[in-house]
Amino acid sequence: MNRKSSVLRFVLLSFAVAWLSACASAPSSKPVNTTQVGFVEEGIASFYANKYQFRTTANGERFNQFASTAAHKTLPFNSRVRVTNLDNGKSVIVRINDRGPFIEGRIIDLSRSSFSEIADTSAGLARVRIEVIP
């Protein structure tokens, strides 16, 4: 193989690597799907334990217990959801960035700070209504 051919292969390979790297961008903060707006569900909410701090969520972000985020089994990533505690009427708005919860009867896992806005974390669980909002 001659030098010109080697240089051309190197340039093409470099271009391909740079192009593929650009495809691995950070998750978008824009809503992905607005067809779910108005979706309502009632059930039990829980929150992430401290051990999940900084672990990668299903959409590729790092979990932050101080962010207003949550996990839901089926709602599209970046959906905004109002979570209302049915026992005290307090509510919080969160963004879906993970999948779960995977414990029967639970419909949403909130970040610790989001859960603490609507319920006592020492209780661990709360009866809630979730509603997808625009």
DSSP file (Angstrom, degrees, kcal/mol; ACC not computed):
  #  RESIDUE AA STRUCTURE BP1 BP2  ACC     N-H-->O    O-->H-N    N-H-->O    O-->H-N    TCO  KAPPA ALPHA  PHI   PSI    X-CA   Y-CA   Z-CA
    1    1 A M              0   0    0      0, 0.0     2,-0.1     0, 0.0     0, 0.0   0.000 360.0 360.0 360.0 134.4    0.0    0.0    0.0
    2    2 A N     >  -     0   0    0      1,-0.1     4,-1.9     4,-0.0     5,-0.2  -0.348 360.0-106.9 -87.2 169.9    1.4    3.4   -0.9
    3    3 A R  H  > S+     0   0    0      1,-0.2     4,-2.5     2,-0.2     5,-0.2   0.878 116.6  54.8 -63.1 -40.8    1.6    6.5    1.3
    4    4 A K  H  > S+     0   0    0      1,-0.2     4,-2.2     2,-0.2    -1,-0.2   0.902 109.2  48.0 -61.5 -42.2   -1.2    8.4   -0.5
    5    5 A S  H  > S+     0   0    0      2,-0.2     4,-2.3     1,-0.2    -1,-0.2   0.872 110.9  51.1 -66.8 -38.0   -3.6    5.5    0.0
    6    6 A S  H  X S+     0   0    0     -4,-1.9     4,-2.3     2,-0.2    -2,-0.2   0.905 110.5  48.7 -65.3 -42.6   -2.6    5.3    3.7
    7    7 A V  H  X S+     0   0    0     -4,-2.5     4,-2.6     2,-0.2    -2,-0.2   0.916 110.9  50.8 -63.9 -43.4   -3.2    9.0    4.2
    8    8 A L  H  X S+     0   0    0     -4,-2.2     4,-2.6     1,-0.2     5,-0.2   0.919 110.7  48.5 -62.1 -44.3   -6.6    8.8    2.5
    9    9 A R  H  X S+     0   0    0     -4,-2.3     4,-2.7     2,-0.2    -1,-0.2   0.912 111.7  50.1 -61.3 -42.5   -7.6    5.8    4.7
   10   10 A F  H  X S+     0   0    0     -4,-2.3     4,-2.6     2,-0.2    -2,-0.2   0.927 111.7  47.6 -61.8 -45.4   -6.5    7.7    7.8
   11   11 A V  H  X S+     0   0    0     -4,-2.6     4,-2.4     2,-0.2    -2,-0.2   0.926 114.0  46.9 -62.8 -45.3   -8.5   10.8    6.8
   12   12 A L  H  X S+     0   0    0     -4,-2.6     4,-2.4     2,-0.2    -2,-0.2   0.904 113.3  48.6 -64.4 -41.3  -11.6    8.8    6.0
   13   13 A L  H  X S+     0   0    0     -4,-2.7     4,-2.4     2,-0.2    -2,-0.2   0.912 111.5  49.8 -64.3 -42.8  -11.3    6.9    9.3
   14   14 A S  H  X S+     0   0    0     -4,-2.6     4,-2.4    -5,-0.2    -2,-0.2   0.911 111.0  49.8 -61.3 -43.2  -10.8   10.1   11.3
   15   15 A F  H  X S+     0   0    0     -4,-2.4     4,-2.7     1,-0.2    -2,-0.2   0.920 110.5  50.2 -61.9 -44.2  -13.9   11.6    9.5
   16   16 A A  H  X S+     0   0    0     -4,-2.4     4,-2.5     2,-0.2    -2,-0.2   0.910 111.3  47.9 -62.6 -43.0  -16.0    8.5   10.3
   17   17 A V  H  X S+     0   0    0     -4,-2.4     4,-2.2     2,-0.2    -1,-0.2   0.922 113.2  47.8 -64.0 -44.0  -15.0    8.6   14.0
   18   18 A A  H  X S+     0   0    0     -4,-2.4     4,-1.7     2,-0.2    -2,-0.2   0.906 112.7  49.2 -63.4 -41.5  -15.7   12.3   14.3
   19   19 A W  H  X S+     0   0    0     -4,-2.7     4,-1.0     1,-0.2    -2,-0.2   0.920 112.3  46.9 -65.1 -44.1  -19.1   11.9   12.6
   20   20 A L  H  X S+     0   0    0     -4,-2.5     4,-0.6     1,-0.2     3,-0.3   0.856 109.0  55.4 -67.0 -34.5  -20.1    9.0   14.8
   21   21 A S  H >< S+     0   0    0     -4,-2.2     3,-1.1     1,-0.2    -1,-0.2   0.879 102.9  56.0 -64.1 -37.5  -19.0   10.9   17.9
   22   22 A A  H 3< S+     0   0    0     -4,-1.7     3,-0.3     1,-0.3    -1,-0.2   0.795  99.8  60.6 -65.1 -27.6  -21.3   13.8   17.0
   23   23 A C  H 3< S+     0   0    0     -4,-1.0     2,-1.0    -3,-0.3    -1,-0.3   0.699  90.4  71.7 -71.6 -19.3  -24.2   11.3   16.9
   24   24 A A  S << S+     0   0    0     -3,-1.1    -1,-0.2    -4,-0.6    -2,-0.1  -0.384  74.1 154.1 -94.4  55.6  -23.6   10.5   20.6
   25   25 A S        -     0   0    0     -2,-1.0     3,-0.1    -3,-0.3    -2,-0.0  -0.266  50.9 -83.8 -81.4 169.3  -24.9   13.9   21.8
   26   26 A A        -     0   0    0      1,-0.1    -1,-0.1    -2,-0.0    34,-0.1  -0.328  59.9 -83.6 -67.7 153.6  -26.5   14.6   25.2
   27   27 A P        -     0   0    0      0, 0.0     2,-0.1     0, 0.0    -1,-0.1  -0.282  49.2-111.4 -59.6 143.6  -30.2   13.9   25.7
   28   28 A S        -     0   0    0      1,-0.1     4,-0.1    -3,-0.1     0, 0.0  -0.463  11.2-149.1 -75.4 146.8  -32.5   16.7   24.4
   29   29 A S        +     0   0    0     -2,-0.1    -1,-0.1     2,-0.1     3,-0.1   0.453  69.1 103.3 -93.5  -0.7  -34.5   18.7   27.0
   30   30 A K  S    S-     0   0    0      1,-0.1    -2,-0.1     2,-0.0     2,-0.0  -0.545  87.2 -97.1 -79.5 145.3  -37.3   19.1   24.4
   31   31 A P        -     0   0    0      0, 0.0     3,-0.2     0, 0.0    47,-0.2  -0.374  30.6-158.2 -59.4 138.6  -40.5   17.0   24.8
   32   32 A V  S    S+     0   0    0     45,-0.8     2,-0.4     1,-0.3    46,-0.1   0.837  73.6  18.8 -87.0 -36.6  -40.3   14.0   22.5
   33   33 A N        -     0   0    0     44,-0.2     3,-0.4    43,-0.1    -1,-0.3  -0.969  48.6-178.7-145.5 118.9  -44.0   13.2   22.3
   34   34 A T    >   +     0   0    0     -2,-0.4     3,-1.3     1,-0.2    -1,-0.1   0.406  68.8  90.7 -98.3   2.4  -47.0   15.4   23.0
   35   35 A T  T 3  S+     0   0    0      1,-0.2    -1,-0.2     3,-0.0    -2,-0.0   0.682  81.5  60.7 -71.3 -15.1  -49.6   12.7   22.2
   36   36 A Q  T >  S+     0   0    0     -3,-0.4     3,-2.7     2,-0.1    96,-0.3   0.537  72.1 126.7 -87.4  -7.5  -49.5   11.7   25.8
   37   37 A V  T <  S+     0   0    0     -3,-1.3    96,-0.2     1,-0.3     3,-0.1  -0.281  75.1  26.0 -55.4 130.0  -50.7   15.1   27.2
   38   38 A G  T 3  S+     0   0    0     94,-2.4    -1,-0.3     1,-0.4     2,-0.1   0.231  83.5 144.2  97.9 -12.9  -53.7   14.5   29.4
   39   39 A F    <   -     0   0    0     -3,-2.7    93,-2.1    92,-0.1     2,-0.4  -0.403  29.8-168.8 -59.2 131.2  -52.7   10.9   30.3
   40   40 A V  E     +A  131   0A   0     91,-0.2     2,-0.3    -3,-0.1    91,-0.2  -0.975  13.2 169.4-128.7 141.1  -53.8   10.3   33.9
   41   41 A E  E     -A  130   0A   0     89,-2.0    89,-3.3    -2,-0.4     2,-0.4  -0.992  15.8-154.1-148.3 143.3  -52.9    7.4   36.2
   42   42 A E  E     +A  129   0A   0     -2,-0.3     2,-0.3    87,-0.2    87,-0.2  -0.948  41.2  93.1-120.9 143.4  -53.3    6.8   39.9
   43   43 A G  E     -A  128   0A   0     85,-2.3    85,-3.2    -2,-0.4     2,-0.4  -0.946  69.9 -32.3 172.7-151.9  -51.3    4.5   42.1
   44   44 A I  E     -Ab 127 106A   0     61,-1.3    63,-2.7    -2,-0.3    64,-1.1  -0.816  44.0-159.4-103.9 134.4  -48.3    4.4   44.4
   45   45 A A  E     +Ab 126 108A   0     81,-3.0    81,-1.7    -2,-0.4     2,-0.2  -0.846  12.4 175.2-106.8 147.5  -45.2    6.6   44.1
   46   46 A S  E     - b   0 109A   0     62,-2.0    64,-3.1    -2,-0.3     2,-0.3  -0.742  20.9-124.2-132.2-176.1  -41.8    5.8   45.6
   47   47 A F  E     - b   0 110A   0     77,-0.5    64,-0.2    62,-0.3     2,-0.1  -0.955  26.2 -94.4-136.8 158.6  -38.4    7.5   45.4
   48   48 A Y        -     0   0    0     62,-2.1    64,-0.1    -2,-0.3     2,-0.1  -0.415  40.0-121.4 -68.7 138.5  -34.9    6.5   44.4
   49   49 A A    >   -     0   0    0     -2,-0.1     3,-1.9     1,-0.1     4,-0.2  -0.389  28.4-106.0 -73.2 159.1  -32.5    5.5   47.2
   50   50 A N  G >  S+     0   0    0      1,-0.3     3,-2.0     2,-0.2    15,-0.1   0.785 113.3  73.9 -56.7 -29.3  -29.3    7.4   47.7
   51   51 A K  G 3  S+     0   0    0      1,-0.3    -1,-0.3     3,-0.1    -3,-0.0   0.670  87.9  61.9 -64.2 -14.8  -27.3    4.6   46.2
   52   52 A Y  G X  S+     0   0    0     -3,-1.9     3,-2.3     2,-0.1    11,-0.3   0.536  72.0 129.0 -87.5  -6.1  -28.5    5.5   42.7
   53   53 A Q  T <  S+     0   0    0     -3,-2.0    11,-0.2     1,-0.3     3,-0.1  -0.271  82.4   2.7 -53.6 128.2  -27.0    9.0   42.8
   54   54 A F  T 3  S+     0   0    0      9,-2.9    -1,-0.3     1,-0.3    10,-0.1   0.389  95.8 134.0  73.3   1.2  -24.9    9.5   39.6
   55   55 A R    <   -     0   0    0     -3,-2.3     8,-3.4     7,-0.1     2,-0.3  -0.447  67.0 -95.7 -73.4 157.0  -25.8    6.2   38.0
   56   56 A T  B     -G   62   0B   0      6,-0.2     6,-0.2    -2,-0.1    -1,-0.1  -0.570  38.0-144.3 -77.5 131.5  -26.9    6.3   34.4
   57   57 A T    >   -     0   0    0      4,-3.6     3,-1.9    -2,-0.3    41,-0.2  -0.343  33.4 -93.0 -86.6 174.2  -30.6    6.5   33.7
   58   58 A A  T 3  S+     0   0    0      1,-0.3    40,-0.2     2,-0.1    -1,-0.1   0.754 125.9  51.6 -63.0 -25.4  -32.4    4.8   30.8
   59   59 A N  T 3  S-     0   0    0     38,-1.5    -1,-0.3     2,-0.1    39,-0.1   0.392 123.3-101.4 -94.2   6.3  -32.1    7.9   28.6
   60   60 A G  S <  S+     0   0    0     -3,-1.9    -2,-0.1     1,-0.3     2,-0.1   0.312  81.4 124.6  98.7  -8.7  -28.4    8.2   29.2
   61   61 A E        -     0   0    0     36,-0.3    -4,-3.6    -5,-0.1     2,-0.4  -0.358  66.7-108.1 -77.5 163.3  -28.4   11.0   31.8
   62   62 A R  B     -G   56   0B   0     -6,-0.2    -6,-0.2    -3,-0.1     2,-0.2  -0.802  39.1-112.3 -88.4 133.2  -26.7   10.7   35.2
   63   63 A F        -     0   0    0     -8,-3.4    -9,-2.9    -2,-0.4     2,-0.4  -0.450  32.5-170.9 -68.1 135.4  -29.3   10.4   38.0
   64   64 A N    >   -     0   0    0    -11,-0.2     3,-1.9    -2,-0.2     5,-0.2  -0.965  16.4-156.3-129.8 113.2  -29.4   13.4   40.3
   65   65 A Q  T 3  S+     0   0    0     -2,-0.4    48,-2.4     1,-0.3    49,-0.3   0.623  95.1  56.2 -66.2 -11.1  -31.5   13.1   43.5
   66   66 A F  T 3  S+     0   0    0     46,-0.1    -1,-0.3    47,-0.1     2,-0.2   0.455  90.8  91.1 -98.5  -2.1  -31.8   16.9   43.6
   67   67 A A  S <  S-     0   0    0     -3,-1.9     2,-1.5     1,-0.1    47,-0.5  -0.514  87.3-111.7 -88.8 160.6  -33.3   17.2   40.1
   68   68 A S  S    S+     0   0    0     -2,-0.2    27,-1.9    45,-0.1     2,-0.3  -0.594  72.4 125.7 -91.4  74.1  -37.0   17.1   39.3
   69   69 A T  E     -c   95   0A   0     -2,-1.5    42,-2.0    25,-0.3     2,-0.3  -0.808  34.1-176.1-130.2 168.7  -37.0   13.8   37.5
   70   70 A A  E     -cD  96 110A   0     25,-1.8    27,-2.4    -2,-0.3    28,-1.1  -0.978  23.2-119.1-158.3 165.6  -38.8   10.5   37.6
   71   71 A A  E     +cD  98 109A   0     38,-2.7    38,-2.0    -2,-0.3     2,-0.3  -0.938  28.3 174.1-113.1 137.5  -39.0    7.0   36.2
   72   72 A H        -     0   0    0     26,-1.9    36,-0.1    -2,-0.4    28,-0.1  -0.981  34.0-128.1-138.8 150.1  -42.1    5.6   34.5
   73   73 A K  S    S+     0   0    0     34,-0.4    -1,-0.1    -2,-0.3    35,-0.1   0.857  97.3   2.7 -68.0 -36.4  -42.6    2.3   32.7
   74   74 A T  S    S+     0   0    0     26,-0.1    -1,-0.1     2,-0.1     3,-0.1   0.642  90.7 112.1-130.2 -20.6  -44.0    3.6   29.4
   75   75 A L  S    S-     0   0    0      1,-0.1    -3,-0.2     4,-0.0     3,-0.1  -0.298  75.7 -98.6 -62.6 143.7  -44.2    7.4   29.2
   76   76 A P    >   -     0   0    0      0, 0.0     3,-1.7     0, 0.0    20,-0.2  -0.262  45.2 -93.7 -61.1 146.4  -41.8    8.9   26.6
   77   77 A F  T 3  S+     0   0    0      1,-0.2   -45,-0.8    20,-0.1   -44,-0.2  -0.304 111.8  26.3 -57.4 145.3  -38.6   10.4   27.9
   78   78 A N  T 3  S+     0   0    0     18,-3.7    -1,-0.2     1,-0.3     2,-0.1   0.447  83.6 146.0  75.0   4.8  -38.7   14.1   28.6
   79   79 A S    <   -     0   0    0     -3,-1.7    17,-2.5    17,-0.3     2,-0.5  -0.482  47.5-132.0 -63.8 140.8  -42.5   14.0   29.2
   80   80 A R  E     -EF  95 133A   0     53,-0.6    53,-2.7    15,-0.2     2,-0.4  -0.858  27.6-170.9 -98.1 132.8  -43.4   16.5   31.9
   81   81 A V  E     -EF  94 132A   0     13,-3.0    13,-2.7    -2,-0.5     2,-0.6  -0.980  21.1-144.4-131.5 130.1  -45.7   15.0   34.6
   82   82 A R  E     -EF  93 131A   0     49,-3.1    49,-2.0    -2,-0.4     2,-0.6  -0.841  20.0-162.4 -89.5 125.1  -47.6   16.6   37.4
   83   83 A V  E     -EF  92 130A   0      9,-3.2     9,-1.9    -2,-0.6     2,-0.5  -0.948   6.6-169.9-111.9 119.6  -47.5   14.3   40.4
   84   84 A T  E     -EF  91 129A   0     45,-2.8    45,-2.0    -2,-0.6     2,-0.5  -0.940  22.2-131.3-116.1 127.3  -50.2   15.0   43.1
   85   85 A N  E  >  - F   0 128A   0      5,-3.2     4,-2.2    -2,-0.5     3,-0.3  -0.641  14.7-153.0 -72.6 120.1  -50.3   13.4   46.5
   86   86 A L  T  4 S+     0   0    0     41,-2.8    -1,-0.2    -2,-0.5    42,-0.1   0.667  89.7  54.1 -72.6 -16.1  -53.9   12.2   46.9
   87   87 A D  T  4 S+     0   0    0     40,-0.6    -1,-0.2     3,-0.1    41,-0.1   0.774 126.5  14.3 -89.4 -27.5  -53.7   12.5   50.7
   88   88 A N  T  4 S-     0   0    0     -3,-0.3    -2,-0.2     2,-0.2     3,-0.1   0.477  92.6-122.8-127.5  -4.1  -52.5   16.1   51.1
   89   89 A G     <  +     0   0    0     -4,-2.2    -3,-0.1     1,-0.3     2,-0.1   0.406  61.1 142.0  79.2  -3.2  -53.1   17.7   47.7
   90   90 A K        -     0   0    0     28,-0.3    -5,-3.2    -5,-0.1     2,-0.3  -0.444  29.5-169.5 -71.9 145.3  -49.4   18.7   47.3
   91   91 A S  E     - E   0  84A   0     -7,-0.2     2,-0.3    26,-0.1    -7,-0.2  -0.932  15.7-170.3-137.0 161.4  -48.0   18.4   43.8
   92   92 A V  E     - E   0  83A   0     -9,-1.9    -9,-3.2    -2,-0.3     2,-0.5  -0.984  20.9-130.7-145.3 148.8  -44.7   18.6   41.9
   93   93 A I  E     + E   0  82A   0     -2,-0.3     2,-0.3   -11,-0.2   -11,-0.2  -0.912  32.6 174.6-106.5 130.0  -43.8   18.7   38.2
   94   94 A V  E     - E   0  81A   0    -13,-2.7   -13,-3.0    -2,-0.5     2,-0.4  -0.838  27.5-126.9-129.4 164.9  -41.1   16.2   37.1
   95   95 A R  E     -cE  69  80A   0    -27,-1.9   -25,-1.8    -2,-0.3     2,-0.5  -0.954  26.5-122.8-114.8 133.3  -39.5   15.1   33.8
   96   96 A I  E     +c   70   0A   0    -17,-2.5   -18,-3.7    -2,-0.4   -17,-0.3  -0.626  48.0 147.1 -77.3 121.7  -39.4   11.4   32.8
   97   97 A N  E     +     0   0A   0    -27,-2.4   -38,-1.5    -2,-0.5   -36,-0.3   0.270  57.7  42.5-135.6   8.7  -35.8   10.4   32.2
   98   98 A D  E    S-c   71   0A   0    -28,-1.1   -26,-1.9   -40,-0.2     2,-0.3  -0.942  73.6-111.6-149.6 168.6  -35.8    6.7   33.4
   99   99 A R        +     0   0    0     -2,-0.3   -26,-0.2   -28,-0.3     3,-0.1  -0.828  57.1  10.8-106.1 146.2  -37.7    3.5   33.3
  100  100 A G        -     0   0    0     -2,-0.3     9,-0.2     1,-0.3     2,-0.1  -0.833  21.3-158.4 136.2-172.1  -39.4    1.9   36.3
  101  101 A P        -     0   0    0      0, 0.0    -1,-0.3     0, 0.0   -28,-0.1   0.660  34.4-173.2 -73.6 159.1  -40.5    1.3   38.9
  102  102 A F        +     0   0    0     -3,-0.1     2,-0.5    -2,-0.1     5,-0.1  -0.039  51.7 102.4-112.2  30.0  -40.4   -2.5   38.7
  103  103 A I  S >  S-     0   0    0      3,-0.1     3,-2.0     1,-0.0    -3,-0.0  -0.968  83.0-104.0-113.1 126.9  -42.2   -3.3   41.9
  104  104 A E  T 3  S+     0   0    0     -2,-0.5     3,-0.1     1,-0.3    -2,-0.1  -0.143 103.0  21.9 -52.6 136.1  -45.8   -4.3   41.4
  105  105 A G  T 3  S+     0   0    0      1,-0.3   -61,-1.3     2,-0.0     2,-0.4   0.193  95.6 110.1  93.1 -15.9  -48.4   -1.6   42.3
  106  106 A R  E <   -b   44   0A   0     -3,-2.0    -1,-0.3   -63,-0.2   -61,-0.2  -0.768  40.1-178.5 -95.7 138.6  -46.0    1.3   41.9
  107  107 A I  E     +     0   0A   0    -63,-2.7   -34,-0.4    -2,-0.4     2,-0.3   0.644  64.7  19.4-109.5 -19.0  -46.5    3.7   39.0
  108  108 A I  E     -b   45   0A   0    -64,-1.1   -62,-2.0   -36,-0.1     2,-0.5  -0.990  53.6-150.5-154.7 141.9  -43.7    6.2   39.3
  109  109 A D  E     -bD  46  71A   0    -38,-2.0   -38,-2.7    -2,-0.3   -62,-0.3  -0.974  25.4-161.1-110.7 121.3  -40.3    6.6   41.0
  110  110 A L  E     -bD  47  70A   0    -64,-3.1   -62,-2.1    -2,-0.5   -40,-0.2  -0.636  26.0-100.5 -98.4 156.8  -39.5   10.1   41.9
  111  111 A S     >  -     0   0    0    -42,-2.0     4,-2.5    -2,-0.2     5,-0.2  -0.399  43.4-107.8 -64.0 156.8  -36.1   11.7   42.7
  112  112 A R  H  > S+     0   0    0      1,-0.2     4,-2.3     2,-0.2   -46,-0.1   0.904 118.8  49.0 -57.9 -44.7  -35.7   12.1   46.4
  113  113 A S  H  > S+     0   0    0    -48,-2.4     4,-0.8     1,-0.2    -1,-0.2   0.879 111.3  49.8 -66.6 -36.5  -36.1   15.9   46.3
  114  114 A S  H >> S+     0   0    0    -47,-0.5     3,-0.7   -49,-0.3     4,-0.6   0.921 111.2  48.9 -66.8 -43.0  -39.3   15.7   44.2
  115  115 A F  H >X S+     0   0    0     -4,-2.5     4,-2.2     1,-0.2     3,-1.4   0.905 106.1  57.3 -61.4 -41.0  -40.8   13.1   46.6
  116  116 A S  H 3< S+     0   0    0     -4,-2.3    -1,-0.2     1,-0.3    -2,-0.2   0.713  98.0  62.6 -66.4 -19.2  -40.0   15.3   49.6
  117  117 A E  H << S+     0   0    0     -4,-0.8    -1,-0.3    -3,-0.7    -2,-0.2   0.743 118.3  25.1 -74.2 -22.7  -42.0   18.1   48.1
  118  118 A I  H << S+     0   0    0     -3,-1.4     2,-0.3    -4,-0.6   -28,-0.3   0.594 129.0  13.4-117.0 -14.9  -45.2   16.1   48.2
  119  119 A A  S  < S-     0   0    0     -4,-2.2     2,-0.5    -5,-0.1    -1,-0.2  -0.974  81.8 -86.3-156.5 165.3  -44.6   13.5   51.0
  120  120 A D    >>  -     0   0    0     -2,-0.3     3,-1.5     1,-0.1     4,-0.9  -0.667  30.4-145.2 -78.4 124.1  -42.5   12.6   54.0
  121  121 A T  T 34 S+     0   0    0     -2,-0.5    -1,-0.1     1,-0.3   -74,-0.1   0.747  96.9  67.5 -64.8 -21.7  -39.5   10.5   52.8
  122  122 A S  T 34 S+     0   0    0      1,-0.2    -1,-0.3     2,-0.1    -2,-0.0   0.781  96.3  55.4 -69.2 -23.2  -39.6    8.5   56.0
  123  123 A A  T <4 S-     0   0    0     -3,-1.5    -1,-0.2     1,-0.1    -2,-0.2   0.855  90.3-159.8 -73.3 -35.9  -43.0    7.1   54.8
  124  124 A G     <  +     0   0    0     -4,-0.9   -77,-0.5   -78,-0.0     2,-0.3   0.041  62.0  56.3  83.9 -28.8  -41.3    5.9   51.5
  125  125 A L        -     0   0    0     -5,-0.2     2,-0.3   -79,-0.1   -79,-0.2  -0.934  58.3-173.3-134.8 156.0  -44.5    5.6   49.6
  126  126 A A  E     -A   45   0A   0    -81,-1.7   -81,-3.0    -2,-0.3     2,-0.5  -0.990  29.8-118.8-149.6 143.9  -47.4    7.9   48.6
  127  127 A R  E     +A   44   0A   0     -2,-0.3   -41,-2.8   -83,-0.2   -40,-0.6  -0.731  51.2 171.3 -79.5 124.2  -50.7    7.5   46.9
  128  128 A V  E     -AF  43  85A   0    -85,-3.2   -85,-2.3    -2,-0.5     2,-0.4  -0.879  37.8-141.6-136.1 163.1  -50.6    9.8   43.8
  129  129 A R  E     -AF  42  84A   0    -45,-2.0   -45,-2.8    -2,-0.3     2,-0.4  -0.994  22.9-159.1-118.2 132.3  -52.2   10.9   40.6
  130  130 A I  E     -AF  41  83A   0    -89,-3.3   -89,-2.0    -2,-0.4     2,-0.4  -0.920   9.5-177.2-112.7 142.9  -49.9   11.6   37.7
  131  131 A E  E     -AF  40  82A   0    -49,-2.0   -49,-3.1    -2,-0.4     2,-0.3  -0.988  25.0-129.5-139.7 126.5  -50.9   13.7   34.7
  132  132 A V  E     - F   0  81A   0    -93,-2.1   -94,-2.4    -2,-0.4   -51,-0.2  -0.609  32.1-169.3 -74.9 130.8  -48.8   14.4   31.6
  133  133 A I  E       F   0  80A   0    -53,-2.7   -53,-0.6    -2,-0.3   -97,-0.1  -0.814 360.0 360.0-120.5 159.9  -48.7   18.1   30.9
  134  134 A P              0   0    0      0, 0.0   -53,-0.1     0, 0.0    -2,-0.0   0.507 360.0 360.0 -68.2 360.0  -47.5   20.2   27.9
